[in-house]
Amino acid sequence: MKTETGNIWDTKYSTIVIPSNIGWTKAGYNVMGGGVAKQASELYPSLAKWYGDQCFLYQQDMPCLRYDRLILFPVKTLNRLHPHLSWQRSASLTLIERSTKDLARFPDQEIALPLVGCGNGRLAESDVLPILNMYLNDRFTLVIQ
């Protein structure tokens, strides 16, 4: 995996990873209230509803999913009693490892990702980087903003 400093929304990246929670509101929207997920939901107005529907369908078995040039990457587990509050959870290293393995299967040649689980997910970079480095090759670029 390569590392760069810059803007993940730079057009040189053909595919962008969006860290997400597994949850939905009563109206069926995924809560995308911060970080790269919020930026993505502002750029793609139908994304939160589409992803909320996918979360409801897959629930705790949520895979990484493509939406246009985005790959939604689950980092926060489902709050089964209150799915609309899943965004409040800390990111899960177990889920990040599962999502990273899933992400590695995508055939795209240039995939940019932020430091998944470390911003709003409240994990330490030192815990997440070994997982990313274990599964991701030079098709992937970690973009530090």
Phi and psi in radians as a Rosetta constraint file:
Dihedral C 1 N 2 CA 2 C 2 CIRCULARHARMONIC -1.581 0.35
Dihedral N 2 CA 2 C 2 N 3 CIRCULARHARMONIC 2.819 0.35
Dihedral C 2 N 3 CA 3 C 3 CIRCULARHARMONIC -2.289 0.35
Dihedral N 3 CA 3 C 3 N 4 CIRCULARHARMONIC 2.368 0.35
Dihedral C 3 N 4 CA 4 C 4 CIRCULARHARMONIC -2.404 0.35
Dihedral N 4 CA 4 C 4 N 5 CIRCULARHARMONIC 2.731 0.35
Dihedral C 4 N 5 CA 5 C 5 CIRCULARHARMONIC -1.796 0.35
Dihedral N 5 CA 5 C 5 N 6 CIRCULARHARMONIC 2.328 0.35
Dihedral C 5 N 6 CA 6 C 6 CIRCULARHARMONIC 2.857 0.35
Dihedral N 6 CA 6 C 6 N 7 CIRCULARHARMONIC -2.785 0.35
Dihedral C 6 N 7 CA 7 C 7 CIRCULARHARMONIC -1.778 0.35
Dihedral N 7 CA 7 C 7 N 8 CIRCULARHARMONIC 2.100 0.35
Dihedral C 7 N 8 CA 8 C 8 CIRCULARHARMONIC -1.119 0.35
Dihedral N 8 CA 8 C 8 N 9 CIRCULARHARMONIC -0.372 0.35
Dihedral C 8 N 9 CA 9 C 9 CIRCULARHARMONIC -1.501 0.35
Dihedral N 9 CA 9 C 9 N 10 CIRCULARHARMONIC 0.102 0.35
Dihedral C 9 N 10 CA 10 C 10 CIRCULARHARMONIC -0.995 0.35
Dihedral N 10 CA 10 C 10 N 11 CIRCULARHARMONIC 2.380 0.35
Dihedral C 10 N 11 CA 11 C 11 CIRCULARHARMONIC -1.170 0.35
Dihedral N 11 CA 11 C 11 N 12 CIRCULARHARMONIC -0.158 0.35
Dihedral C 11 N 12 CA 12 C 12 CIRCULARHARMONIC -1.263 0.35
Dihedral N 12 CA 12 C 12 N 13 CIRCULARHARMONIC -0.261 0.35
Dihedral C 12 N 13 CA 13 C 13 CIRCULARHARMONIC -1.638 0.35
Dihedral N 13 CA 13 C 13 N 14 CIRCULARHARMONIC 2.049 0.35
Dihedral C 13 N 14 CA 14 C 14 CIRCULARHARMONIC -1.307 0.35
Dihedral N 14 CA 14 C 14 N 15 CIRCULARHARMONIC -0.493 0.35
Dihedral C 14 N 15 CA 15 C 15 CIRCULARHARMONIC -2.356 0.35
Dihedral N 15 CA 15 C 15 N 16 CIRCULARHARMONIC 2.398 0.35
Dihedral C 15 N 16 CA 16 C 16 CIRCULARHARMONIC -2.185 0.35
Dihedral N 16 CA 16 C 16 N 17 CIRCULARHARMONIC 2.310 0.35
Dihedral C 16 N 17 CA 17 C 17 CIRCULARHARMONIC -1.511 0.35
Dihedral N 17 CA 17 C 17 N 18 CIRCULARHARMONIC 2.341 0.35
Dihedral C 17 N 18 CA 18 C 18 CIRCULARHARMONIC -2.057 0.35
Dihedral N 18 CA 18 C 18 N 19 CIRCULARHARMONIC 1.894 0.35
Dihedral C 18 N 19 CA 19 C 19 CIRCULARHARMONIC -1.115 0.35
Dihedral N 19 CA 19 C 19 N 20 CIRCULARHARMONIC 2.456 0.35
Dihedral C 19 N 20 CA 20 C 20 CIRCULARHARMONIC -2.534 0.35
Dihedral N 20 CA 20 C 20 N 21 CIRCULARHARMONIC 2.917 0.35
Dihedral C 20 N 21 CA 21 C 21 CIRCULARHARMONIC -1.802 0.35
Dihedral N 21 CA 21 C 21 N 22 CIRCULARHARMONIC 2.833 0.35
Dihedral C 21 N 22 CA 22 C 22 CIRCULARHARMONIC -1.769 0.35
Dihedral N 22 CA 22 C 22 N 23 CIRCULARHARMONIC 1.699 0.35
Dihedral C 22 N 23 CA 23 C 23 CIRCULARHARMONIC -2.987 0.35
Dihedral N 23 CA 23 C 23 N 24 CIRCULARHARMONIC 3.000 0.35
Dihedral C 23 N 24 CA 24 C 24 CIRCULARHARMONIC -2.745 0.35
Dihedral N 24 CA 24 C 24 N 25 CIRCULARHARMONIC 2.661 0.35
Dihedral C 24 N 25 CA 25 C 25 CIRCULARHARMONIC -1.545 0.35
Dihedral N 25 CA 25 C 25 N 26 CIRCULARHARMONIC 3.061 0.35
Dihedral C 25 N 26 CA 26 C 26 CIRCULARHARMONIC -1.029 0.35
Dihedral N 26 CA 26 C 26 N 27 CIRCULARHARMONIC -0.559 0.35
Dihedral C 26 N 27 CA 27 C 27 CIRCULARHARMONIC -1.421 0.35
Dihedral N 27 CA 27 C 27 N 28 CIRCULARHARMONIC -0.070 0.35
Dihedral C 27 N 28 CA 28 C 28 CIRCULARHARMONIC 1.631 0.35
Dihedral N 28 CA 28 C 28 N 29 CIRCULARHARMONIC 0.139 0.35
Dihedral C 28 N 29 CA 29 C 29 CIRCULARHARMONIC -1.574 0.35
Dihedral N 29 CA 29 C 29 N 30 CIRCULARHARMONIC 2.515 0.35
Dihedral C 29 N 30 CA 30 C 30 CIRCULARHARMONIC -1.409 0.35
Dihedral N 30 CA 30 C 30 N 31 CIRCULARHARMONIC 2.447 0.35
Dihedral C 30 N 31 CA 31 C 31 CIRCULARHARMONIC -1.417 0.35
Dihedral N 31 CA 31 C 31 N 32 CIRCULARHARMONIC 2.002 0.35
Dihedral C 31 N 32 CA 32 C 32 CIRCULARHARMONIC -2.136 0.35
Dihedral N 32 CA 32 C 32 N 33 CIRCULARHARMONIC 1.280 0.35
Dihedral C 32 N 33 CA 33 C 33 CIRCULARHARMONIC -1.752 0.35
Dihedral N 33 CA 33 C 33 N 34 CIRCULARHARMONIC -0.024 0.35
Dihedral C 33 N 34 CA 34 C 34 CIRCULARHARMONIC -2.673 0.35
Dihedral N 34 CA 34 C 34 N 35 CIRCULARHARMONIC 2.859 0.35
Dihedral C 34 N 35 CA 35 C 35 CIRCULARHARMONIC 1.070 0.35
Dihedral N 35 CA 35 C 35 N 36 CIRCULARHARMONIC -2.563 0.35
Dihedral C 35 N 36 CA 36 C 36 CIRCULARHARMONIC -1.154 0.35
Dihedral N 36 CA 36 C 36 N 37 CIRCULARHARMONIC -0.557 0.35
Dihedral C 36 N 37 CA 37 C 37 CIRCULARHARMONIC -1.104 0.35
Dihedral N 37 CA 37 C 37 N 38 CIRCULARHARMONIC -0.748 0.35
Dihedral C 37 N 38 CA 38 C 38 CIRCULARHARMONIC -1.109 0.35
Dihedral N 38 CA 38 C 38 N 39 CIRCULARHARMONIC -0.759 0.35
Dihedral C 38 N 39 CA 39 C 39 CIRCULARHARMONIC -1.039 0.35
Dihedral N 39 CA 39 C 39 N 40 CIRCULARHARMONIC -0.749 0.35
Dihedral C 39 N 40 CA 40 C 40 CIRCULARHARMONIC -1.113 0.35
Dihedral N 40 CA 40 C 40 N 41 CIRCULARHARMONIC -0.734 0.35
Dihedral C 40 N 41 CA 41 C 41 CIRCULARHARMONIC -1.177 0.35
Dihedral N 41 CA 41 C 41 N 42 CIRCULARHARMONIC -0.496 0.35
Dihedral C 41 N 42 CA 42 C 42 CIRCULARHARMONIC -1.300 0.35
Dihedral N 42 CA 42 C 42 N 43 CIRCULARHARMONIC -0.620 0.35
Dihedral C 42 N 43 CA 43 C 43 CIRCULARHARMONIC -1.358 0.35
Dihedral N 43 CA 43 C 43 N 44 CIRCULARHARMONIC -0.506 0.35
Dihedral C 43 N 44 CA 44 C 44 CIRCULARHARMONIC -2.183 0.35
Dihedral N 44 CA 44 C 44 N 45 CIRCULARHARMONIC 1.532 0.35
Dihedral C 44 N 45 CA 45 C 45 CIRCULARHARMONIC -1.020 0.35
Dihedral N 45 CA 45 C 45 N 46 CIRCULARHARMONIC -0.464 0.35
Dihedral C 45 N 46 CA 46 C 46 CIRCULARHARMONIC -1.577 0.35
Dihedral N 46 CA 46 C 46 N 47 CIRCULARHARMONIC -0.032 0.35
Dihedral C 46 N 47 CA 47 C 47 CIRCULARHARMONIC -1.082 0.35
Dihedral N 47 CA 47 C 47 N 48 CIRCULARHARMONIC -0.832 0.35
Dihedral C 47 N 48 CA 48 C 48 CIRCULARHARMONIC -1.072 0.35
Dihedral N 48 CA 48 C 48 N 49 CIRCULARHARMONIC -0.680 0.35
Dihedral C 48 N 49 CA 49 C 49 CIRCULARHARMONIC -1.223 0.35
Dihedral N 49 CA 49 C 49 N 50 CIRCULARHARMONIC -0.813 0.35
Dihedral C 49 N 50 CA 50 C 50 CIRCULARHARMONIC -1.024 0.35
Dihedral N 50 CA 50 C 50 N 51 CIRCULARHARMONIC -0.822 0.35
Dihedral C 50 N 51 CA 51 C 51 CIRCULARHARMONIC -1.219 0.35
Dihedral N 51 CA 51 C 51 N 52 CIRCULARHARMONIC -0.636 0.35
Dihedral C 51 N 52 CA 52 C 52 CIRCULARHARMONIC -1.023 0.35
Dihedral N 52 CA 52 C 52 N 53 CIRCULARHARMONIC -0.732 0.35
Dihedral C 52 N 53 CA 53 C 53 CIRCULARHARMONIC -1.097 0.35
Dihedral N 53 CA 53 C 53 N 54 CIRCULARHARMONIC -0.709 0.35
Dihedral C 53 N 54 CA 54 C 54 CIRCULARHARMONIC -1.155 0.35
Dihedral N 54 CA 54 C 54 N 55 CIRCULARHARMONIC -0.700 0.35
Dihedral C 54 N 55 CA 55 C 55 CIRCULARHARMONIC -1.073 0.35
Dihedral N 55 CA 55 C 55 N 56 CIRCULARHARMONIC -0.740 0.35
Dihedral C 55 N 56 CA 56 C 56 CIRCULARHARMONIC -1.086 0.35
Dihedral N 56 CA 56 C 56 N 57 CIRCULARHARMONIC -0.701 0.35
Dihedral C 56 N 57 CA 57 C 57 CIRCULARHARMONIC -1.171 0.35
Dihedral N 57 CA 57 C 57 N 58 CIRCULARHARMONIC -0.879 0.35
Dihedral C 57 N 58 CA 58 C 58 CIRCULARHARMONIC -1.543 0.35
Dihedral N 58 CA 58 C 58 N 59 CIRCULARHARMONIC -0.511 0.35
Dihedral C 58 N 59 CA 59 C 59 CIRCULARHARMONIC 0.893 0.35
Dihedral N 59 CA 59 C 59 N 60 CIRCULARHARMONIC -2.255 0.35
Dihedral C 59 N 60 CA 60 C 60 CIRCULARHARMONIC -1.177 0.35
Dihedral N 60 CA 60 C 60 N 61 CIRCULARHARMONIC -0.181 0.35
Dihedral C 60 N 61 CA 61 C 61 CIRCULARHARMONIC -1.690 0.35
Dihedral N 61 CA 61 C 61 N 62 CIRCULARHARMONIC 0.363 0.35
Dihedral C 61 N 62 CA 62 C 62 CIRCULARHARMONIC -1.015 0.35
Dihedral N 62 CA 62 C 62 N 63 CIRCULARHARMONIC 2.113 0.35
Dihedral C 62 N 63 CA 63 C 63 CIRCULARHARMONIC -1.565 0.35
Dihedral N 63 CA 63 C 63 N 64 CIRCULARHARMONIC 3.099 0.35
Dihedral C 63 N 64 CA 64 C 64 CIRCULARHARMONIC -1.248 0.35
Dihedral N 64 CA 64 C 64 N 65 CIRCULARHARMONIC 2.387 0.35
Dihedral C 64 N 65 CA 65 C 65 CIRCULARHARMONIC -2.278 0.35
Dihedral N 65 CA 65 C 65 N 66 CIRCULARHARMONIC 2.559 0.35
Dihedral C 65 N 66 CA 66 C 66 CIRCULARHARMONIC -1.573 0.35
Dihedral N 66 CA 66 C 66 N 67 CIRCULARHARMONIC 2.442 0.35
Dihedral C 66 N 67 CA 67 C 67 CIRCULARHARMONIC -2.451 0.35
Dihedral N 67 CA 67 C 67 N 68 CIRCULARHARMONIC 1.829 0.35
Dihedral C 67 N 68 CA 68 C 68 CIRCULARHARMONIC 1.001 0.35
Dihedral N 68 CA 68 C 68 N 69 CIRCULARHARMONIC -2.111 0.35
Dihedral C 68 N 69 CA 69 C 69 CIRCULARHARMONIC -1.658 0.35
Dihedral N 69 CA 69 C 69 N 70 CIRCULARHARMONIC 0.193 0.35
Dihedral C 69 N 70 CA 70 C 70 CIRCULARHARMONIC -1.807 0.35
Dihedral N 70 CA 70 C 70 N 71 CIRCULARHARMONIC 2.625 0.35
Dihedral C 70 N 71 CA 71 C 71 CIRCULARHARMONIC -2.149 0.35
Dihedral N 71 CA 71 C 71 N 72 CIRCULARHARMONIC 2.024 0.35
Dihedral C 71 N 72 CA 72 C 72 CIRCULARHARMONIC -1.384 0.35
Dihedral N 72 CA 72 C 72 N 73 CIRCULARHARMONIC 2.232 0.35
Dihedral C 72 N 73 CA 73 C 73 CIRCULARHARMONIC -2.167 0.35
Dihedral N 73 CA 73 C 73 N 74 CIRCULARHARMONIC 1.741 0.35
Dihedral C 73 N 74 CA 74 C 74 CIRCULARHARMONIC -1.102 0.35
Dihedral N 74 CA 74 C 74 N 75 CIRCULARHARMONIC 2.253 0.35
Dihedral C 74 N 75 CA 75 C 75 CIRCULARHARMONIC -2.168 0.35
Dihedral N 75 CA 75 C 75 N 76 CIRCULARHARMONIC -0.367 0.35
Dihedral C 75 N 76 CA 76 C 76 CIRCULARHARMONIC -2.014 0.35
Dihedral N 76 CA 76 C 76 N 77 CIRCULARHARMONIC 2.244 0.35
Dihedral C 76 N 77 CA 77 C 77 CIRCULARHARMONIC -1.247 0.35
Dihedral N 77 CA 77 C 77 N 78 CIRCULARHARMONIC 2.854 0.35
Dihedral C 77 N 78 CA 78 C 78 CIRCULARHARMONIC -1.265 0.35
Dihedral N 78 CA 78 C 78 N 79 CIRCULARHARMONIC 2.284 0.35
Dihedral C 78 N 79 CA 79 C 79 CIRCULARHARMONIC -1.546 0.35
Dihedral N 79 CA 79 C 79 N 80 CIRCULARHARMONIC 1.744 0.35
Dihedral C 79 N 80 CA 80 C 80 CIRCULARHARMONIC -1.106 0.35
Dihedral N 80 CA 80 C 80 N 81 CIRCULARHARMONIC -0.620 0.35
Dihedral C 80 N 81 CA 81 C 81 CIRCULARHARMONIC -1.324 0.35
Dihedral N 81 CA 81 C 81 N 82 CIRCULARHARMONIC -0.571 0.35
Dihedral C 81 N 82 CA 82 C 82 CIRCULARHARMONIC -2.418 0.35
Dihedral N 82 CA 82 C 82 N 83 CIRCULARHARMONIC 1.335 0.35
Dihedral C 82 N 83 CA 83 C 83 CIRCULARHARMONIC -0.976 0.35
Dihedral N 83 CA 83 C 83 N 84 CIRCULARHARMONIC -0.526 0.35
Dihedral C 83 N 84 CA 84 C 84 CIRCULARHARMONIC -1.228 0.35
Dihedral N 84 CA 84 C 84 N 85 CIRCULARHARMONIC -0.190 0.35
Dihedral C 84 N 85 CA 85 C 85 CIRCULARHARMONIC -1.820 0.35
Dihedral N 85 CA 85 C 85 N 86 CIRCULARHARMONIC 0.118 0.35
Dihedral C 85 N 86 CA 86 C 86 CIRCULARHARMONIC -1.004 0.35
Dihedral N 86 CA 86 C 86 N 87 CIRCULARHARMONIC -0.543 0.35
Dihedral C 86 N 87 CA 87 C 87 CIRCULARHARMONIC -1.065 0.35
Dihedral N 87 CA 87 C 87 N 88 CIRCULARHARMONIC -0.399 0.35
Dihedral C 87 N 88 CA 88 C 88 CIRCULARHARMONIC -1.356 0.35
Dihedral N 88 CA 88 C 88 N 89 CIRCULARHARMONIC -0.259 0.35
Dihedral C 88 N 89 CA 89 C 89 CIRCULARHARMONIC -1.236 0.35
Dihedral N 89 CA 89 C 89 N 90 CIRCULARHARMONIC 2.744 0.35
Dihedral C 89 N 90 CA 90 C 90 CIRCULARHARMONIC -1.324 0.35
Dihedral N 90 CA 90 C 90 N 91 CIRCULARHARMONIC 2.688 0.35
Dihedral C 90 N 91 CA 91 C 91 CIRCULARHARMONIC -1.139 0.35
Dihedral N 91 CA 91 C 91 N 92 CIRCULARHARMONIC 2.699 0.35
Dihedral C 91 N 92 CA 92 C 92 CIRCULARHARMONIC -1.927 0.35
Dihedral N 92 CA 92 C 92 N 93 CIRCULARHARMONIC 2.184 0.35
Dihedral C 92 N 93 CA 93 C 93 CIRCULARHARMONIC -1.102 0.35
Dihedral N 93 CA 93 C 93 N 94 CIRCULARHARMONIC -0.609 0.35
Dihedral C 93 N 94 CA 94 C 94 CIRCULARHARMONIC -1.103 0.35
Dihedral N 94 CA 94 C 94 N 95 CIRCULARHARMONIC -0.796 0.35
Dihedral C 94 N 95 CA 95 C 95 CIRCULARHARMONIC -1.186 0.35
Dihedral N 95 CA 95 C 95 N 96 CIRCULARHARMONIC -0.661 0.35
Dihedral C 95 N 96 CA 96 C 96 CIRCULARHARMONIC -1.093 0.35
Dihedral N 96 CA 96 C 96 N 97 CIRCULARHARMONIC -0.707 0.35
Dihedral C 96 N 97 CA 97 C 97 CIRCULARHARMONIC -1.136 0.35
Dihedral N 97 CA 97 C 97 N 98 CIRCULARHARMONIC -0.766 0.35
Dihedral C 97 N 98 CA 98 C 98 CIRCULARHARMONIC -1.074 0.35
Dihedral N 98 CA 98 C 98 N 99 CIRCULARHARMONIC -0.776 0.35
Dihedral C 98 N 99 CA 99 C 99 CIRCULARHARMONIC -1.168 0.35
Dihedral N 99 CA 99 C 99 N 100 CIRCULARHARMONIC -0.628 0.35
Dihedral C 99 N 100 CA 100 C 100 CIRCULARHARMONIC -1.144 0.35
Dihedral N 100 CA 100 C 100 N 101 CIRCULARHARMONIC -0.751 0.35
Dihedral C 100 N 101 CA 101 C 101 CIRCULARHARMONIC -1.045 0.35
Dihedral N 101 CA 101 C 101 N 102 CIRCULARHARMONIC -0.734 0.35
Dihedral C 101 N 102 CA 102 C 102 CIRCULARHARMONIC -1.134 0.35
Dihedral N 102 CA 102 C 102 N 103 CIRCULARHARMONIC -0.786 0.35
Dihedral C 102 N 103 CA 103 C 103 CIRCULARHARMONIC -1.030 0.35
Dihedral N 103 CA 103 C 103 N 104 CIRCULARHARMONIC -0.670 0.35
Dihedral C 103 N 104 CA 104 C 104 CIRCULARHARMONIC -1.079 0.35
Dihedral N 104 CA 104 C 104 N 105 CIRCULARHARMONIC -0.352 0.35
Dihedral C 104 N 105 CA 105 C 105 CIRCULARHARMONIC -1.426 0.35
Dihedral N 105 CA 105 C 105 N 106 CIRCULARHARMONIC -0.252 0.35
Dihedral C 105 N 106 CA 106 C 106 CIRCULARHARMONIC -1.185 0.35
Dihedral N 106 CA 106 C 106 N 107 CIRCULARHARMONIC 2.400 0.35
Dihedral C 106 N 107 CA 107 C 107 CIRCULARHARMONIC -1.439 0.35
Dihedral N 107 CA 107 C 107 N 108 CIRCULARHARMONIC -0.096 0.35
Dihedral C 107 N 108 CA 108 C 108 CIRCULARHARMONIC -0.937 0.35
Dihedral N 108 CA 108 C 108 N 109 CIRCULARHARMONIC 2.552 0.35
Dihedral C 108 N 109 CA 109 C 109 CIRCULARHARMONIC -1.500 0.35
Dihedral N 109 CA 109 C 109 N 110 CIRCULARHARMONIC -0.475 0.35
Dihedral C 109 N 110 CA 110 C 110 CIRCULARHARMONIC -2.318 0.35
Dihedral N 110 CA 110 C 110 N 111 CIRCULARHARMONIC 1.838 0.35
Dihedral C 110 N 111 CA 111 C 111 CIRCULARHARMONIC -2.098 0.35
Dihedral N 111 CA 111 C 111 N 112 CIRCULARHARMONIC 2.153 0.35
Dihedral C 111 N 112 CA 112 C 112 CIRCULARHARMONIC -1.770 0.35
Dihedral N 112 CA 112 C 112 N 113 CIRCULARHARMONIC 2.443 0.35
Dihedral C 112 N 113 CA 113 C 113 CIRCULARHARMONIC -2.454 0.35
Dihedral N 113 CA 113 C 113 N 114 CIRCULARHARMONIC 2.568 0.35
Dihedral C 113 N 114 CA 114 C 114 CIRCULARHARMONIC -1.412 0.35
Dihedral N 114 CA 114 C 114 N 115 CIRCULARHARMONIC 3.131 0.35
Dihedral C 114 N 115 CA 115 C 115 CIRCULARHARMONIC -1.326 0.35
Dihedral N 115 CA 115 C 115 N 116 CIRCULARHARMONIC 1.490 0.35
Dihedral C 115 N 116 CA 116 C 116 CIRCULARHARMONIC -1.003 0.35
Dihedral N 116 CA 116 C 116 N 117 CIRCULARHARMONIC 2.340 0.35
Dihedral C 116 N 117 CA 117 C 117 CIRCULARHARMONIC 1.433 0.35
Dihedral N 117 CA 117 C 117 N 118 CIRCULARHARMONIC -0.062 0.35
Dihedral C 117 N 118 CA 118 C 118 CIRCULARHARMONIC -1.726 0.35
Dihedral N 118 CA 118 C 118 N 119 CIRCULARHARMONIC -0.456 0.35
Dihedral C 118 N 119 CA 119 C 119 CIRCULARHARMONIC -1.374 0.35
Dihedral N 119 CA 119 C 119 N 120 CIRCULARHARMONIC -1.691 0.35
Dihedral C 119 N 120 CA 120 C 120 CIRCULARHARMONIC -1.228 0.35
Dihedral N 120 CA 120 C 120 N 121 CIRCULARHARMONIC -0.230 0.35
Dihedral C 120 N 121 CA 121 C 121 CIRCULARHARMONIC -1.433 0.35
Dihedral N 121 CA 121 C 121 N 122 CIRCULARHARMONIC -0.241 0.35
Dihedral C 121 N 122 CA 122 C 122 CIRCULARHARMONIC 1.138 0.35
Dihedral N 122 CA 122 C 122 N 123 CIRCULARHARMONIC 0.421 0.35
Dihedral C 122 N 123 CA 123 C 123 CIRCULARHARMONIC -1.660 0.35
Dihedral N 123 CA 123 C 123 N 124 CIRCULARHARMONIC 2.794 0.35
Dihedral C 123 N 124 CA 124 C 124 CIRCULARHARMONIC -1.484 0.35
Dihedral N 124 CA 124 C 124 N 125 CIRCULARHARMONIC 2.417 0.35
Dihedral C 124 N 125 CA 125 C 125 CIRCULARHARMONIC -0.919 0.35
Dihedral N 125 CA 125 C 125 N 126 CIRCULARHARMONIC -0.691 0.35
Dihedral C 125 N 126 CA 126 C 126 CIRCULARHARMONIC -1.133 0.35
Dihedral N 126 CA 126 C 126 N 127 CIRCULARHARMONIC -0.351 0.35
Dihedral C 126 N 127 CA 127 C 127 CIRCULARHARMONIC -1.557 0.35
Dihedral N 127 CA 127 C 127 N 128 CIRCULARHARMONIC -0.554 0.35
Dihedral C 127 N 128 CA 128 C 128 CIRCULARHARMONIC -1.505 0.35
Dihedral N 128 CA 128 C 128 N 129 CIRCULARHARMONIC -0.712 0.35
Dihedral C 128 N 129 CA 129 C 129 CIRCULARHARMONIC -0.973 0.35
Dihedral N 129 CA 129 C 129 N 130 CIRCULARHARMONIC -0.734 0.35
Dihedral C 129 N 130 CA 130 C 130 CIRCULARHARMONIC -1.044 0.35
Dihedral N 130 CA 130 C 130 N 131 CIRCULARHARMONIC -0.608 0.35
Dihedral C 130 N 131 CA 131 C 131 CIRCULARHARMONIC -1.174 0.35
Dihedral N 131 CA 131 C 131 N 132 CIRCULARHARMONIC -0.845 0.35
Dihedral C 131 N 132 CA 132 C 132 CIRCULARHARMONIC -1.062 0.35
Dihedral N 132 CA 132 C 132 N 133 CIRCULARHARMONIC -0.782 0.35
Dihedral C 132 N 133 CA 133 C 133 CIRCULARHARMONIC -1.155 0.35
Dihedral N 133 CA 133 C 133 N 134 CIRCULARHARMONIC -0.482 0.35
Dihedral C 133 N 134 CA 134 C 134 CIRCULARHARMONIC -1.196 0.35
Dihedral N 134 CA 134 C 134 N 135 CIRCULARHARMONIC -0.589 0.35
Dihedral C 134 N 135 CA 135 C 135 CIRCULARHARMONIC -1.996 0.35
Dihedral N 135 CA 135 C 135 N 136 CIRCULARHARMONIC -0.296 0.35
Dihedral C 135 N 136 CA 136 C 136 CIRCULARHARMONIC -1.881 0.35
Dihedral N 136 CA 136 C 136 N 137 CIRCULARHARMONIC 2.303 0.35
Dihedral C 136 N 137 CA 137 C 137 CIRCULARHARMONIC -1.702 0.35
Dihedral N 137 CA 137 C 137 N 138 CIRCULARHARMONIC -2.847 0.35
Dihedral C 137 N 138 CA 138 C 138 CIRCULARHARMONIC -1.308 0.35
Dihedral N 138 CA 138 C 138 N 139 CIRCULARHARMONIC 0.037 0.35
Dihedral C 138 N 139 CA 139 C 139 CIRCULARHARMONIC -1.295 0.35
Dihedral N 139 CA 139 C 139 N 140 CIRCULARHARMONIC -0.276 0.35
Dihedral C 139 N 140 CA 140 C 140 CIRCULARHARMONIC -1.856 0.35
Dihedral N 140 CA 140 C 140 N 141 CIRCULARHARMONIC 2.390 0.35
Dihedral C 140 N 141 CA 141 C 141 CIRCULARHARMONIC -2.160 0.35
Dihedral N 141 CA 141 C 141 N 142 CIRCULARHARMONIC 2.091 0.35
Dihedral C 141 N 142 CA 142 C 142 CIRCULARHARMONIC -1.386 0.35
Dihedral N 142 CA 142 C 142 N 143 CIRCULARHARMONIC 2.080 0.35
Dihedral C 142 N 143 CA 143 C 143 CIRCULARHARMONIC -1.845 0.35
Dihedral N 143 CA 143 C 143 N 144 CIRCULARHARMONIC 2.003 0.35
Dihedral C 143 N 144 CA 144 C 144 CIRCULARHARMONIC -1.655 0.35
Dihedral N 144 CA 144 C 144 N 145 CIRCULARHARMONIC 2.134 0.35
